[in-house]
Amino acid sequence: MAHLFLVKDIAFQAGLSTATVDRVLNGRPGVRRQTEMRVKAAIAELEKQQAGAMGSGRMLAIDIVMETPQRFSDAVRTAFEAEMATFLPGVFRCRFHFAEVMKPAELVQLLDRIRLRGTHGIVLKAADVAEVAAAVARADAAGIPVVTLVTDLPNSARIAYAGADNRAAGETAAYLIGEFLGAGGGKVLVTLSSGRFRGEEEREIGFRRVIRGHYPDIGITEISEGHGTDAATGTLAAAALAADPAINAVYSIGGGNRAVLAAFDTAKRPVRVFVAHDLDADNRALLAACRIGFVLHHDLRTDARSAFRAIMSRATALPRAVTPSLSSVEIITPYNMPAAD
């Protein structure tokens, strides 16, 4: 397997031991096909990153760790890869660790493994639970900066948060739905992927505050723990619709929007207004088809840039730490959707 990289760099990128990578590169027996594919993918990723890294500055290898549906992790990967090329001569190399569902113990194990292997920084989207905060503290004590992405861990040792003002986003959703439903009122199905994420909790708090204060004739029904996956979220949505005939609007905090719409279709129920988050591939298609009315979008490349700058400030020992500013929240409709990257 031809390559131009050190075995230890390929191992770092693939998340394998150097001995395993050496066996794959030299065609030795006893290697699983899946392992061989991981090594090939790691080499391809290194080649792609090297092609954009035209500078002689310091290489900073960082880890992006996220528990999130694939549609969102795909969007995050695209944003981070696009931003990597802009940081010259201080070049970043990213290793991505994505899972749609990850138990806290599994995530903590992954963070500890990254810490022991070594990294210049960690960008983290994870549940706000004590075990994760403790793992972040161990990374910080080892000199590894941690930046939280789109959902915060405010009581941890993270050095910065990169993302939008989630409470303001929830308030914006409440305003859109409240004004759309008007005096006729109705009931909103609020969907969360999980109550363990601080960002989703902040969105819900903002939403409930504005509905309660300005649109008292609108009720709220909440579903949670679908983890943003279509199968689980669809099941929860169908049960909520069967139990409550008044539901006529959706505020999707946690995703699974195709499945939520399918549940309404199966029940032969109309959706008067549907507000979602993030301009991922699914939401682009649904917005273009006018199946959803509004997407609350913030620029993930801005978040990636903020995370990179915060990590660089620690790695280069700048005299003043970089404090990322919050991403602005845009209201996207079928008629002002920006072009895909």
C-alpha positions as CSV (number, residue, x, y, z in Angstrom):
1,M,0.0,0.0,0.0
2,A,1.9,3.1,-1.3
3,H,2.1,6.1,1.0
4,L,4.3,9.0,2.0
5,F,3.5,9.2,5.7
6,L,5.0,7.9,8.9
7,V,3.4,4.8,10.4
8,K,2.7,6.7,13.6
9,D,0.8,9.4,11.7
10,I,-1.3,6.9,9.9
11,A,-2.0,5.1,13.2
12,F,-3.0,8.4,14.8
13,Q,-5.3,9.2,12.0
14,A,-6.9,5.7,11.9
15,G,-7.1,5.3,15.7
16,L,-5.1,2.1,15.5
17,S,-1.8,0.9,17.0
18,T,1.4,1.3,14.9
19,A,1.8,-2.5,14.9
20,T,-1.6,-3.0,13.3
21,V,-0.9,-0.4,10.7
22,D,2.5,-1.9,10.0
23,R,0.8,-5.3,9.4
24,V,-1.7,-3.8,7.0
25,L,0.9,-1.8,5.0
26,N,3.1,-4.9,4.6
27,G,0.3,-7.2,3.6
28,R,0.8,-9.6,6.5
29,P,-2.0,-12.1,7.3
30,G,-4.5,-11.9,10.1
31,V,-5.8,-8.4,9.3
32,R,-9.6,-7.9,9.1
33,R,-11.0,-6.2,6.0
34,Q,-12.5,-3.5,8.1
35,T,-9.1,-2.7,9.6
36,E,-7.5,-2.5,6.2
37,M,-10.2,-0.1,5.0
38,R,-9.6,2.1,8.1
39,V,-5.9,2.4,7.2
40,K,-6.7,3.2,3.5
41,A,-9.2,5.8,4.6
42,A,-6.6,7.3,7.0
43,I,-4.0,7.6,4.2
44,A,-6.6,9.2,1.9
45,E,-7.5,11.7,4.6
46,L,-3.8,12.5,5.2
47,E,-3.2,13.0,1.4
48,K,-6.2,15.3,1.2
49,Q,-5.0,17.4,4.2
50,Q,-1.5,17.5,2.9
51,A,-2.7,18.8,-0.5
52,G,-4.2,21.9,1.3
53,A,-1.4,22.4,3.8
54,M,0.9,24.6,1.8
55,G,2.9,26.2,4.6
56,S,5.8,25.6,6.8
57,G,4.1,26.4,10.0
58,R,3.4,24.2,12.9
59,M,1.0,21.2,12.4
60,L,-1.7,21.0,15.0
61,A,-3.4,17.6,15.1
62,I,-6.8,17.8,16.9
63,D,-9.7,15.4,17.6
64,I,-13.4,16.2,16.8
65,V,-15.6,14.1,19.1
66,M,-19.4,14.2,18.6
67,E,-22.5,12.2,19.6
68,T,-24.9,13.3,16.8
69,P,-26.9,12.0,13.9
70,Q,-24.9,11.4,10.7
71,R,-26.7,14.1,8.8
72,F,-25.2,16.7,11.2
73,S,-21.8,15.1,11.6
74,D,-21.5,15.2,7.7
75,A,-22.2,18.9,7.8
76,V,-19.7,19.4,10.6
77,R,-17.0,17.4,8.8
78,T,-17.5,19.5,5.6
79,A,-17.2,22.8,7.6
80,F,-14.1,21.8,9.5
81,E,-12.4,20.5,6.3
82,A,-13.2,23.7,4.5
83,E,-11.8,25.8,7.3
84,M,-8.6,23.8,7.7
85,A,-7.2,25.2,4.4
86,T,-7.6,28.7,5.6
87,F,-5.3,28.3,8.6
88,L,-1.9,28.7,7.0
89,P,0.9,28.5,8.0
90,G,-0.6,27.1,11.2
91,V,-2.1,24.0,9.7
92,F,-4.7,21.8,11.4
93,R,-5.1,18.1,10.9
94,C,-8.4,16.7,12.1
95,R,-9.3,13.2,13.2
96,F,-13.1,12.7,13.4
97,H,-14.9,10.5,16.0
98,F,-18.6,10.4,15.3
99,A,-21.4,8.2,16.7
100,E,-25.2,8.7,16.5
101,V,-25.6,7.3,20.0
102,M,-22.9,7.0,22.5
103,K,-23.2,6.1,26.2
104,P,-21.4,8.5,28.6
105,A,-19.0,5.7,29.6
106,E,-18.1,5.0,26.0
107,L,-17.5,8.7,25.3
108,V,-15.4,9.1,28.5
109,Q,-13.3,6.0,27.4
110,L,-12.8,7.6,24.0
111,L,-11.7,11.0,25.5
112,D,-9.3,9.3,27.9
113,R,-7.8,7.2,25.0
114,I,-7.3,10.4,23.0
115,R,-5.7,12.1,26.0
116,L,-3.3,9.2,26.6
117,R,-2.4,8.9,22.9
118,G,-1.8,12.7,22.6
119,T,-3.5,15.5,20.8
120,H,-3.2,19.3,20.4
121,G,-6.9,19.8,21.2
122,I,-10.3,18.3,21.4
123,V,-13.5,19.8,19.9
124,L,-16.4,18.2,21.7
125,K,-20.2,17.8,21.3
126,A,-21.4,15.7,24.2
127,A,-24.0,15.4,26.9
128,D,-23.6,17.7,29.9
129,V,-23.1,15.0,32.6
130,A,-20.6,14.7,35.4
131,E,-18.6,11.8,33.9
132,V,-17.9,13.8,30.7
133,A,-17.0,17.0,32.7
134,A,-14.5,14.9,34.7
135,A,-12.9,13.6,31.4
136,V,-12.6,17.1,30.2
137,A,-10.9,18.1,33.5
138,R,-8.4,15.3,33.0
139,A,-7.6,16.5,29.4
140,D,-7.2,20.1,30.6
141,A,-4.8,18.9,33.4
142,A,-2.8,17.1,30.8
143,G,-2.4,20.4,28.8
144,I,-5.0,19.5,26.2
145,P,-7.5,22.3,25.4
146,V,-11.1,21.3,25.0
147,V,-13.6,23.4,23.0
148,T,-17.3,22.6,23.1
149,L,-19.2,22.7,19.9
150,V,-22.9,23.7,19.4
151,T,-23.8,22.4,22.9
152,D,-21.9,23.6,25.9
153,L,-20.5,22.1,29.1
154,P,-20.4,25.4,31.1
155,N,-19.4,23.7,34.4
156,S,-16.4,21.9,32.9
157,A,-12.8,22.9,32.3
158,R,-13.4,23.6,28.6
159,I,-11.6,26.7,27.3
160,A,-14.3,28.0,25.0
161,Y,-17.7,27.3,23.5
162,A,-18.2,27.6,19.7
163,G,-21.8,27.8,18.5
164,A,-24.9,29.8,18.5
165,D,-26.9,31.4,21.4
166,N,-29.3,28.4,21.8
167,R,-31.7,30.2,24.1
168,A,-32.1,33.0,21.6
169,A,-32.7,30.4,18.9
170,G,-35.5,28.8,20.9
171,E,-37.0,32.3,21.5
172,T,-36.9,32.9,17.7
173,A,-38.7,29.6,17.1
174,A,-41.4,30.6,19.5
175,Y,-41.9,33.9,17.8
176,L,-42.2,32.4,14.4
177,I,-44.7,29.7,15.5
178,G,-46.6,32.1,17.7
179,E,-47.1,34.7,15.0
180,F,-47.9,32.0,12.4
181,L,-50.6,30.3,14.5
182,G,-52.0,33.6,15.7
183,A,-55.1,33.9,17.8
184,G,-56.3,30.5,16.7
185,G,-53.7,28.9,18.9
186,G,-52.9,25.2,18.8
187,K,-50.3,22.8,20.2
188,V,-46.7,22.5,19.3
189,L,-44.8,19.2,19.2
190,V,-41.3,19.9,20.6
191,T,-38.8,17.2,19.7
192,L,-35.5,16.8,21.5
193,S,-32.9,14.2,20.7
194,S,-32.1,13.9,24.4
195,G,-32.5,15.9,27.6
196,R,-28.8,15.3,28.3
197,F,-27.6,18.1,25.9
198,R,-27.3,21.5,27.4
199,G,-27.8,23.2,24.0
200,E,-31.1,21.5,23.4
201,E,-32.2,22.3,26.9
202,E,-31.4,26.0,26.4
203,R,-33.4,26.0,23.1
204,E,-36.4,24.5,24.9
205,I,-36.1,27.0,27.8
206,G,-36.1,29.9,25.4
207,F,-39.0,28.5,23.5
208,R,-41.2,27.9,26.5
209,R,-40.4,31.3,28.0
210,V,-41.7,33.2,24.9
211,I,-44.7,31.0,24.3
212,R,-45.7,31.3,28.0
213,G,-45.2,35.1,28.0
214,H,-46.6,36.1,24.6
215,Y,-48.7,33.2,23.2
216,P,-50.6,31.7,26.1
217,D,-53.2,30.0,23.8
218,I,-50.5,27.7,22.4
219,G,-49.8,24.5,24.2
220,I,-46.7,22.3,24.1
221,T,-46.2,18.6,24.0
222,E,-42.6,17.3,24.3
223,I,-40.9,14.1,23.1
224,S,-37.3,13.2,23.9
225,E,-34.7,10.5,23.7
226,G,-35.1,9.7,20.0
227,H,-31.5,10.7,19.6
228,G,-32.3,12.4,16.4
229,T,-32.6,9.1,14.5
230,D,-35.6,8.6,12.2
231,A,-36.8,5.3,13.6
232,A,-36.9,6.2,17.2
233,T,-38.1,9.8,16.7
234,G,-40.8,8.7,14.3
235,T,-42.2,6.2,16.8
236,L,-42.3,8.9,19.5
237,A,-44.0,11.4,17.2
238,A,-46.6,8.9,16.1
239,A,-47.4,8.1,19.8
240,A,-47.7,11.8,20.6
241,L,-50.1,12.4,17.7
242,A,-52.3,9.5,18.6
243,A,-52.5,10.8,22.2
244,D,-53.3,14.4,21.3
245,P,-55.5,15.5,18.4
246,A,-54.7,19.2,19.0
247,I,-51.0,19.0,17.8
248,N,-50.7,21.1,14.7
249,A,-47.2,22.5,14.7
250,V,-43.6,21.3,15.2
251,Y,-40.5,22.8,16.7
252,S,-37.8,20.3,16.0
253,I,-34.9,20.8,18.3
254,G,-33.3,17.4,17.9
255,G,-33.9,16.4,14.3
256,G,-35.4,13.3,12.7
257,N,-37.7,15.6,10.6
258,R,-38.5,13.2,7.8
259,A,-39.8,10.7,10.4
260,V,-41.8,13.4,12.2
261,L,-43.4,14.5,8.9
262,A,-44.1,10.8,8.0
263,A,-45.9,10.4,11.3
264,F,-48.2,13.4,10.5
265,D,-48.8,11.9,7.0
266,T,-49.7,8.5,8.3
267,A,-52.1,10.1,10.8
268,K,-53.5,12.3,8.0
269,R,-52.9,15.3,10.1
270,P,-51.8,18.7,8.8
271,V,-48.7,20.6,10.0
272,R,-49.5,24.3,10.0
273,V,-45.9,25.4,10.7
274,F,-42.7,23.5,11.1
275,V,-39.5,25.1,12.5
276,A,-36.2,23.1,12.4
277,H,-32.6,23.6,13.1
278,D,-29.5,23.3,10.9
279,L,-29.2,23.4,7.1
280,D,-28.1,19.9,6.6
281,A,-28.9,17.8,3.5
282,D,-32.2,16.5,4.9
283,N,-33.5,19.9,5.9
284,R,-32.4,21.4,2.5
285,A,-34.5,18.9,0.7
286,L,-37.5,19.3,3.0
287,L,-37.2,23.1,2.8
288,A,-37.0,23.1,-1.0
289,A,-40.1,20.9,-1.1
290,C,-41.9,23.3,1.3
291,R,-42.4,20.4,3.8
292,I,-40.9,22.6,6.5
293,G,-41.4,26.3,6.8
294,F,-38.3,27.7,8.6
295,V,-34.8,26.5,9.4
296,L,-32.8,28.2,12.1
297,H,-29.3,28.1,10.8
298,H,-25.9,29.1,12.0
299,D,-22.7,28.9,10.0
300,L,-20.7,25.8,11.1
301,R,-17.6,27.2,9.3
302,T,-17.8,30.1,11.8
303,D,-17.9,27.6,14.6
304,A,-15.0,25.7,13.2
305,R,-13.0,28.9,12.8
306,S,-13.7,29.8,16.4
307,A,-12.7,26.4,17.7
308,F,-9.4,26.5,15.7
309,R,-8.5,29.9,17.0
310,A,-9.2,29.0,20.6
311,I,-7.0,25.9,20.3
312,M,-4.3,27.9,18.5
313,S,-4.3,30.5,21.3
314,R,-3.5,27.8,23.8
315,A,-1.0,25.9,21.6
316,T,1.0,29.1,20.7
317,A,0.8,30.5,24.2
318,L,-0.7,33.8,23.1
319,P,-0.7,36.4,25.9
320,R,-4.5,36.9,25.6
321,A,-6.8,33.9,25.2
322,V,-9.2,34.0,22.3
323,T,-12.8,34.1,23.3
324,P,-15.1,33.0,20.4
325,S,-18.1,35.1,19.7
326,L,-21.5,33.3,19.4
327,S,-22.6,32.5,15.9
328,S,-25.5,34.5,14.5
329,V,-28.8,32.7,14.0
330,E,-30.3,33.1,10.5
331,I,-34.0,32.4,9.6
332,I,-33.9,30.4,6.3
333,T,-37.0,29.9,4.2
334,P,-37.5,28.0,0.9
335,Y,-36.9,31.4,-0.8
336,N,-33.5,32.5,0.7
337,M,-31.7,29.2,1.1
338,P,-28.0,29.7,0.5
339,A,-26.1,27.5,-1.9
340,A,-24.6,24.3,-0.4
341,D,-20.8,24.4,0.2
